[in-house]
Amino acid sequence: MGKYLLQGNYAGDGIKGLLKEGGTRRRAAVEKLLHSVDGKVESMYYAFGDSDFCVIVDVPNHVSAMAAIMVANASGAVKVRTTVLLTTEEMDEAVRMTTDYTPPGK
């Protein structure tokens, strides 16, 4: 399972739905969506600032994540931005990898 940070904003009917249903029912809807792609919600928060909400999810792969995100974005009620998250152990693996790179102009 991969972890993803989903950050987003409500638009138009999405805001109206949130006002009508409340945050708990929206989390249930997100959980249902993630379950349909064999994923799960680890945590969900509402926020001030650039994002209305932040959700950390576990999803089997990028294809499953994209399927869920496209459906949400296509609704027009939300706009979701996605960040792939790495564990500290995965970062350790990345820094141990040997790579070959030449910067531009060198």
VEXZAPA-150637 format. One record per atom (N, C-alpha, C): atom name; residue in three letters; y, z, x; residue number from 1; chain. Coordinates in nm, 4 decimals. Layout:
<rs>
R at  aa        y        z        x   i ch
R CA ALA        Y        Z        X NUM  A
...
</rs>
This chain:
<rs>
R at  aa        y        z        x   i ch
R  N MET  -0.1188   0.0000   0.0845   1  A
R CA MET   0.0000   0.0000   0.0000   1  A
R  C MET   0.1237   0.0000   0.0880   1  A
R  N GLY   0.2209  -0.0787   0.0493   2  A
R CA GLY   0.3486  -0.0800   0.1177   2  A
R  C GLY   0.4529  -0.0042   0.0367   2  A
R  N LYS   0.5498   0.0493   0.1063   3  A
R CA LYS   0.6587   0.1223   0.0391   3  A
R  C LYS   0.7818   0.0328   0.0359   3  A
R  N TYR   0.8520   0.0402  -0.0758   4  A
R CA TYR   0.9726  -0.0378  -0.0957   4  A
R  C TYR   1.0797   0.0516  -0.1565   4  A
R  N LEU   1.2024   0.0302  -0.1132   5  A
R CA LEU   1.3182   0.0944  -0.1737   5  A
R  C LEU   1.3817  -0.0085  -0.2648   5  A
R  N LEU   1.3869   0.0222  -0.3938   6  A
R CA LEU   1.4514  -0.0647  -0.4910   6  A
R  C LEU   1.5828   0.0003  -0.5299   6  A
R  N GLN   1.6912  -0.0708  -0.5094   7  A
R CA GLN   1.8231  -0.0218  -0.5485   7  A
R  C GLN   1.8802  -0.1223  -0.6465   7  A
R  N GLY   1.9466  -0.0722  -0.7479   8  A
R CA GLY   1.9964  -0.1680  -0.8446   8  A
R  C GLY   2.1096  -0.1166  -0.9300   8  A
R  N ASN   2.1532  -0.2087  -1.0140   9  A
R CA ASN   2.2627  -0.1818  -1.1059   9  A
R  C ASN   2.2267  -0.2330  -1.2437   9  A
R  N TYR   2.2710  -0.1595  -1.3439  10  A
R CA TYR   2.2546  -0.2032  -1.4821  10  A
R  C TYR   2.3679  -0.2971  -1.5186  10  A
R  N ALA   2.3398  -0.3916  -1.6070  11  A
R CA ALA   2.4415  -0.4841  -1.6552  11  A
R  C ALA   2.4295  -0.4954  -1.8068  11  A
R  N GLY   2.5415  -0.5068  -1.8741  12  A
R CA GLY   2.5440  -0.5345  -2.0180  12  A
R  C GLY   2.4456  -0.4547  -2.1002  12  A
R  N ASP   2.3422  -0.5238  -2.1492  13  A
R CA ASP   2.2421  -0.4593  -2.2343  13  A
R  C ASP   2.1646  -0.3504  -2.1611  13  A
R  N GLY   2.1546  -0.3610  -2.0287  14  A
R CA GLY   2.0867  -0.2570  -1.9511  14  A
R  C GLY   2.1592  -0.1240  -1.9608  14  A
R  N ILE   2.2908  -0.1290  -1.9540  15  A
R CA ILE   2.3707  -0.0065  -1.9679  15  A
R  C ILE   2.3569   0.0483  -2.1093  15  A
R  N LYS   2.3620  -0.0395  -2.2080  16  A
R CA LYS   2.3462   0.0038  -2.3473  16  A
R  C LYS   2.2093   0.0670  -2.3686  16  A
R  N GLY   2.1055   0.0078  -2.3096  17  A
R CA GLY   1.9708   0.0630  -2.3217  17  A
R  C GLY   1.9588   0.1990  -2.2564  17  A
R  N LEU   2.0205   0.2144  -2.1399  18  A
R CA LEU   2.0180   0.3437  -2.0712  18  A
R  C LEU   2.0880   0.4499  -2.1558  18  A
R  N LEU   2.2023   0.4161  -2.2131  19  A
R CA LEU   2.2745   0.5110  -2.2986  19  A
R  C LEU   2.1914   0.5499  -2.4203  19  A
R  N LYS   2.1166   0.4555  -2.4745  20  A
R CA LYS   2.0346   0.4804  -2.5936  20  A
R  C LYS   1.9062   0.5575  -2.5606  20  A
R  N GLU   1.8385   0.5161  -2.4516  21  A
R CA GLU   1.7060   0.5700  -2.4205  21  A
R  C GLU   1.7075   0.6887  -2.3251  21  A
R  N GLY   1.8070   0.6950  -2.2381  22  A
R CA GLY   1.8108   0.8004  -2.1368  22  A
R  C GLY   1.7304   0.7649  -2.0132  22  A
R  N GLY   1.7461   0.8442  -1.9103  23  A
R CA GLY   1.6839   0.8179  -1.7812  23  A
R  C GLY   1.5329   0.8320  -1.7797  23  A
R  N THR   1.4792   0.9285  -1.8526  24  A
R CA THR   1.3348   0.9520  -1.8521  24  A
R  C THR   1.2587   0.8327  -1.9092  24  A
R  N ARG   1.3088   0.7747  -2.0159  25  A
R CA ARG   1.2415   0.6574  -2.0749  25  A
R  C ARG   1.2527   0.5359  -1.9839  25  A
R  N ARG   1.3621   0.5254  -1.9098  26  A
R CA ARG   1.3737   0.4130  -1.8158  26  A
R  C ARG   1.2724   0.4300  -1.7023  26  A
R  N ARG   1.2535   0.5545  -1.6556  27  A
R CA ARG   1.1523   0.5767  -1.5520  27  A
R  C ARG   1.0144   0.5372  -1.6042  27  A
R  N ALA   0.9835   0.5717  -1.7273  28  A
R CA ALA   0.8544   0.5352  -1.7867  28  A
R  C ALA   0.8373   0.3832  -1.7895  28  A
R  N ALA   0.9449   0.3116  -1.8191  29  A
R CA ALA   0.9386   0.1652  -1.8206  29  A
R  C ALA   0.9148   0.1097  -1.6802  29  A
R  N VAL   0.9792   0.1690  -1.5807  30  A
R CA VAL   0.9593   0.1266  -1.4414  30  A
R  C VAL   0.8161   0.1573  -1.3986  30  A
R  N GLU   0.7647   0.2741  -1.4361  31  A
R CA GLU   0.6267   0.3098  -1.4033  31  A
R  C GLU   0.5281   0.2112  -1.4657  31  A
R  N LYS   0.5536   0.1721  -1.5905  32  A
R CA LYS   0.4664   0.0748  -1.6589  32  A
R  C LYS   0.4687  -0.0588  -1.5855  32  A
R  N LEU   0.5875  -0.1045  -1.5476  33  A
R CA LEU   0.5997  -0.2303  -1.4740  33  A
R  C LEU   0.5227  -0.2230  -1.3425  33  A
R  N LEU   0.5424  -0.1161  -1.2657  34  A
R CA LEU   0.4749  -0.1036  -1.1368  34  A
R  C LEU   0.3238  -0.0924  -1.1542  34  A
R  N HIS   0.2802  -0.0211  -1.2563  35  A
R CA HIS   0.1365  -0.0084  -1.2837  35  A
R  C HIS   0.0746  -0.1460  -1.3099  35  A
R  N SER   0.1505  -0.2365  -1.3739  36  A
R CA SER   0.0983  -0.3695  -1.4064  36  A
R  C SER   0.0711  -0.4536  -1.2818  36  A
R  N VAL   0.1285  -0.4152  -1.1672  37  A
R CA VAL   0.1008  -0.4854  -1.0406  37  A
R  C VAL   0.0256  -0.3930  -0.9441  37  A
R  N ASP  -0.0433  -0.2941  -1.0007  38  A
R CA ASP  -0.1230  -0.1973  -0.9235  38  A
R  C ASP  -0.0391  -0.1130  -0.8288  38  A
R  N GLY   0.0855  -0.0869  -0.8680  39  A
R CA GLY   0.1741  -0.0036  -0.7883  39  A
R  C GLY   0.2056   0.1266  -0.8593  39  A
R  N LYS   0.2882   0.2091  -0.7951  40  A
R CA LYS   0.3291   0.3346  -0.8578  40  A
R  C LYS   0.4671   0.3745  -0.8071  40  A
R  N VAL   0.5352   0.4540  -0.8871  41  A
R CA VAL   0.6660   0.5070  -0.8514  41  A
R  C VAL   0.6456   0.6367  -0.7757  41  A
R  N GLU   0.7023   0.6447  -0.6561  42  A
R CA GLU   0.6979   0.7696  -0.5803  42  A
R  C GLU   0.8113   0.8608  -0.6245  42  A
R  N SER   0.9314   0.8044  -0.6360  43  A
R CA SER   1.0467   0.8824  -0.6810  43  A
R  C SER   1.1512   0.7873  -0.7379  43  A
R  N MET   1.2331   0.8412  -0.8269  44  A
R CA MET   1.3400   0.7629  -0.8889  44  A
R  C MET   1.4608   0.8527  -0.9075  44  A
R  N TYR   1.5747   0.8003  -0.8692  45  A
R CA TYR   1.6998   0.8748  -0.8803  45  A
R  C TYR   1.8094   0.7859  -0.9363  45  A
R  N TYR   1.9025   0.8476  -1.0064  46  A
R CA TYR   2.0262   0.7808  -1.0455  46  A
R  C TYR   2.1317   0.8200  -0.9440  46  A
R  N ALA   2.2316   0.7325  -0.9232  47  A
R CA ALA   2.3241   0.7548  -0.8133  47  A
R  C ALA   2.4663   0.7143  -0.8506  47  A
R  N PHE   2.5605   0.7729  -0.7789  48  A
R CA PHE   2.6997   0.7284  -0.7799  48  A
R  C PHE   2.7145   0.6255  -0.6691  48  A
R  N GLY   2.8156   0.5410  -0.6765  49  A
R CA GLY   2.8440   0.4504  -0.5657  49  A
R  C GLY   2.7978   0.3088  -0.5911  49  A
R  N ASP   2.7472   0.2439  -0.4853  50  A
R CA ASP   2.7113   0.1026  -0.4921  50  A
R  C ASP   2.5908   0.0748  -0.5813  50  A
R  N SER   2.5039   0.1713  -0.5996  51  A
R CA SER   2.3826   0.1533  -0.6812  51  A
R  C SER   2.3820   0.2510  -0.7970  51  A
R  N ASP   2.3345   0.2040  -0.9122  52  A
R CA ASP   2.3165   0.2921  -1.0275  52  A
R  C ASP   2.1869   0.3712  -1.0163  52  A
R  N PHE   2.0873   0.3118  -0.9506  53  A
R CA PHE   1.9582   0.3786  -0.9355  53  A
R  C PHE   1.8925   0.3401  -0.8038  53  A
R  N CYS   1.8036   0.4294  -0.7570  54  A
R CA CYS   1.7225   0.4075  -0.6373  54  A
R  C CYS   1.5803   0.4506  -0.6709  54  A
R  N VAL   1.4847   0.3647  -0.6391  55  A
R CA VAL   1.3447   0.3938  -0.6685  55  A
R  C VAL   1.2629   0.3653  -0.5431  55  A
R  N ILE   1.1771   0.4572  -0.5051  56  A
R CA ILE   1.0825   0.4327  -0.3964  56  A
R  C ILE   0.9473   0.4101  -0.4618  56  A
R  N VAL   0.8857   0.2964  -0.4279  57  A
R CA VAL   0.7600   0.2584  -0.4916  57  A
R  C VAL   0.6545   0.2270  -0.3870  57  A
R  N ASP   0.5286   0.2418  -0.4267  58  A
R CA ASP   0.4131   0.1984  -0.3493  58  A
R  C ASP   0.3544   0.0785  -0.4225  58  A
R  N VAL   0.3435  -0.0338  -0.3524  59  A
R CA VAL   0.2910  -0.1564  -0.4116  59  A
R  C VAL   0.1932  -0.2179  -0.3115  59  A
R  N PRO   0.0854  -0.2815  -0.3600  60  A
R CA PRO  -0.0165  -0.3324  -0.2684  60  A
R  C PRO   0.0339  -0.4320  -0.1636  60  A
R  N ASN   0.1293  -0.5176  -0.1992  61  A
R CA ASN   0.1720  -0.6226  -0.1068  61  A
R  C ASN   0.3046  -0.6832  -0.1520  61  A
R  N HIS   0.3601  -0.7716  -0.0670  62  A
R CA HIS   0.4888  -0.8344  -0.0977  62  A
R  C HIS   0.4831  -0.9188  -0.2252  62  A
R  N VAL   0.3714  -0.9858  -0.2495  63  A
R CA VAL   0.3590  -1.0711  -0.3678  63  A
R  C VAL   0.3689  -0.9864  -0.4944  63  A
R  N SER   0.2996  -0.8746  -0.4971  64  A
R CA SER   0.3055  -0.7855  -0.6131  64  A
R  C SER   0.4462  -0.7296  -0.6324  64  A
R  N ALA   0.5102  -0.6918  -0.5223  65  A
R CA ALA   0.6468  -0.6409  -0.5295  65  A
R  C ALA   0.7397  -0.7479  -0.5862  65  A
R  N MET   0.7280  -0.8704  -0.5361  66  A
R CA MET   0.8139  -0.9790  -0.5829  66  A
R  C MET   0.7917  -1.0077  -0.7299  66  A
R  N ALA   0.6674  -1.0036  -0.7750  67  A
R CA ALA   0.6388  -1.0291  -0.9167  67  A
R  C ALA   0.7129  -0.9296  -1.0057  67  A
R  N ALA   0.7077  -0.8022  -0.9706  68  A
R CA ALA   0.7744  -0.6994  -1.0508  68  A
R  C ALA   0.9265  -0.7145  -1.0443  68  A
R  N ILE   0.9793  -0.7408  -0.9265  69  A
R CA ILE   1.1240  -0.7508  -0.9091  69  A
R  C ILE   1.1797  -0.8727  -0.9820  69  A
R  N MET   1.1079  -0.9850  -0.9758  70  A
R CA MET   1.1556  -1.1053  -1.0454  70  A
R  C MET   1.1639  -1.0835  -1.1957  70  A
R  N VAL   1.0631  -1.0171  -1.2523  71  A
R CA VAL   1.0634  -0.9912  -1.3956  71  A
R  C VAL   1.1815  -0.9029  -1.4339  71  A
R  N ALA   1.2060  -0.7988  -1.3554  72  A
R CA ALA   1.3188  -0.7096  -1.3839  72  A
R  C ALA   1.4509  -0.7853  -1.3737  72  A
R  N ASN   1.4698  -0.8612  -1.2656  73  A
R CA ASN   1.5947  -0.9354  -1.2476  73  A
R  C ASN   1.6129  -1.0436  -1.3543  73  A
R  N ALA   1.5042  -1.1073  -1.3947  74  A
R CA ALA   1.5123  -1.2130  -1.4959  74  A
R  C ALA   1.5557  -1.1599  -1.6317  74  A
R  N SER   1.5377  -1.0309  -1.6544  75  A
R CA SER   1.5773  -0.9723  -1.7826  75  A
R  C SER   1.7286  -0.9793  -1.8035  75  A
R  N GLY   1.8037  -0.9848  -1.6943  76  A
R CA GLY   1.9489  -0.9846  -1.7037  76  A
R  C GLY   2.0076  -0.8469  -1.7284  76  A
R  N ALA   1.9217  -0.7475  -1.7526  77  A
R CA ALA   1.9684  -0.6112  -1.7804  77  A
R  C ALA   1.9894  -0.5302  -1.6532  77  A
R  N VAL   1.9261  -0.5747  -1.5435  78  A
R CA VAL   1.9402  -0.5075  -1.4149  78  A
R  C VAL   1.9464  -0.6119  -1.3043  78  A
R  N LYS   2.0002  -0.5710  -1.1918  79  A
R CA LYS   1.9978  -0.6508  -1.0695  79  A
R  C LYS   1.9409  -0.5600  -0.9620  79  A
R  N VAL   1.8222  -0.5953  -0.9114  80  A
R CA VAL   1.7502  -0.5108  -0.8162  80  A
R  C VAL   1.7554  -0.5731  -0.6766  80  A
R  N ARG   1.7856  -0.4893  -0.5778  81  A
R CA ARG   1.7806  -0.5270  -0.4368  81  A
R  C ARG   1.6628  -0.4517  -0.3739  81  A
R  N THR   1.5938  -0.5166  -0.2830  82  A
R CA THR   1.4702  -0.4601  -0.2292  82  A
R  C THR   1.4771  -0.4449  -0.0778  82  A
R  N THR   1.4295  -0.3310  -0.0292  83  A
R CA THR   1.4170  -0.3060   0.1139  83  A
R  C THR   1.2732  -0.2641   0.1418  83  A
R  N VAL   1.2083  -0.3343   0.2345  84  A
R CA VAL   1.0734  -0.2950   0.2771  84  A
R  C VAL   1.0888  -0.1742   0.3675  84  A
R  N LEU   1.0099  -0.0702   0.3421  85  A
R CA LEU   1.0173   0.0529   0.4200  85  A
R  C LEU   0.8981   0.0626   0.5155  85  A
R  N LEU   0.9232   0.1163   0.6337  86  A
R CA LEU   0.8184   0.1388   0.7327  86  A
R  C LEU   0.8018   0.2887   0.7558  86  A
R  N THR   0.6789   0.3310   0.7742  87  A
R CA THR   0.6544   0.4708   0.8099  87  A
R  C THR   0.6937   0.4920   0.9557  87  A
R  N THR   0.7049   0.6169   0.9956  88  A
R CA THR   0.7352   0.6453   1.1361  88  A
R  C THR   0.6230   0.5939   1.2264  88  A
R  N GLU   0.5003   0.6016   1.1793  89  A
R CA GLU   0.3867   0.5519   1.2580  89  A
R  C GLU   0.3931   0.3995   1.2735  89  A
R  N GLU   0.4333   0.3303   1.1681  90  A
R CA GLU   0.4481   0.1848   1.1783  90  A
R  C GLU   0.5603   0.1490   1.2762  90  A
R  N MET   0.6668   0.2273   1.2772  91  A
R CA MET   0.7747   0.2038   1.3726  91  A
R  C MET   0.7247   0.2265   1.5148  91  A
R  N ASP   0.6410   0.3297   1.5349  92  A
R CA ASP   0.5810   0.3522   1.6667  92  A
R  C ASP   0.5020   0.2292   1.7116  92  A
R  N GLU   0.4235   0.1706   1.6219  93  A
R CA GLU   0.3476   0.0495   1.6543  93  A
R  C GLU   0.4417  -0.0643   1.6919  93  A
R  N ALA   0.5498  -0.0787   1.6185  94  A
R CA ALA   0.6446  -0.1875   1.6441  94  A
R  C ALA   0.7090  -0.1743   1.7820  94  A
R  N VAL   0.7473  -0.0524   1.8194  95  A
R CA VAL   0.8145  -0.0368   1.9491  95  A
R  C VAL   0.7176  -0.0514   2.0658  95  A
R  N ARG   0.5890  -0.0359   2.0402  96  A
R CA ARG   0.4892  -0.0533   2.1465  96  A
R  C ARG   0.4485  -0.1995   2.1646  96  A
R  N MET   0.4836  -0.2851   2.0702  97  A
R CA MET   0.4447  -0.4258   2.0786  97  A
R  C MET   0.5221  -0.4969   2.1893  97  A
R  N THR   0.4527  -0.5853   2.2590  98  A
R CA THR   0.5156  -0.6680   2.3610  98  A
R  C THR   0.5665  -0.7948   2.2931  98  A
R  N THR   0.6936  -0.8247   2.3160  99  A
R CA THR   0.7528  -0.9437   2.2561  99  A
R  C THR   0.8201  -1.0266   2.3644  99  A
R  N ASP   0.8510  -1.1504   2.3309 100  A
R CA ASP   0.9137  -1.2414   2.4253 100  A
R  C ASP   1.0359  -1.3007   2.3561 100  A
R  N TYR   1.1538  -1.2642   2.4036 101  A
R CA TYR   1.2777  -1.3080   2.3395 101  A
R  C TYR   1.3834  -1.3367   2.4441 101  A
R  N THR   1.4536  -1.4471   2.4249 102  A
R CA THR   1.5681  -1.4810   2.5092 102  A
R  C THR   1.6911  -1.4845   2.4192 102  A
R  N PRO   1.7921  -1.4004   2.4472 103  A
R CA PRO   1.9139  -1.4009   2.3654 103  A
R  C PRO   1.9865  -1.5350   2.3772 103  A
R  N PRO   2.0621  -1.5730   2.2752 104  A
R CA PRO   2.1385  -1.6972   2.2830 104  A
R  C PRO   2.2312  -1.6963   2.4049 104  A
R  N GLY   2.2399  -1.8092   2.4733 105  A
R CA GLY   2.3285  -1.8229   2.5870 105  A
R  C GLY   2.2748  -1.7675   2.7176 105  A
R  N LYS   2.1539  -1.7208   2.7214 106  A
R CA LYS   2.0955  -1.6622   2.8445 106  A
R  C LYS   1.9973  -1.7589   2.9061 106  A
</rs>
